[in-house]
């Protein structure tokens, strides 16, 4: 499996990735998404680095041209990976509101 950090560095070249949106600027939806992230994702993914934990770090995941799978990081693709899982990542059970909040949060990274 390709690591996100290697992929991001390959895509970004020597450019640094854009910084995450400061939590002080989050919308209410983004803040709710951060709570979902902490409950469902944080044990496997770092949010503000590309370094892996149990899964790839997610810094700038919605800002890169392709995810580790090679697919673009569209809401549809992220939704499919989150809800269905991929490779070693298990499926994550979320209701529609939680999913939309999580996607909003992921866009802040």
MOVEN-V106920 format. One record per backbone hydrogen bond with DSSP energy under -1.0 kcal/mol. NH is the residue of the N-H (numbers start at 1). CO is the residue of the C=O. E is the energy in kcal/mol with one decimal. If there is no record, write none. Layout:
nh co e
NH CO E
NH CO E
This chain:
nh co e
7 3 -2.3
8 4 -3.7
9 5 -2.4
10 6 -2.2
11 7 -2.5
12 8 -3.2
13 9 -1.7
15 12 -2.0
21 108 -3.1
25 22 -2.3
26 23 -1.3
31 27 -2.4
32 28 -2.3
33 29 -2.3
34 30 -1.9
35 31 -1.4
36 32 -2.0
37 33 -2.8
38 34 -2.5
39 35 -2.0
40 36 -2.8
41 37 -2.9
42 37 -2.3
44 41 -2.1
45 41 -1.9
53 55 -2.7
54 44 -1.1
55 44 -3.0
58 46 -3.0
59 49 -1.6
60 109 -2.5
61 58 -2.3
63 60 -2.0
64 60 -1.1
67 71 -3.4
70 67 -2.7
74 72 -2.0
78 74 -2.9
79 75 -2.6
80 76 -2.1
81 77 -2.3
82 78 -2.9
83 79 -2.9
84 80 -2.3
85 81 -1.9
86 89 -1.4
89 86 -2.9
92 82 -2.2
99 95 -2.5
100 96 -2.4
101 97 -2.5
102 98 -2.8
103 99 -2.7
104 100 -2.0
105 101 -2.3
106 102 -2.9
107 103 -1.6
108 105 -2.0
109 106 -1.0
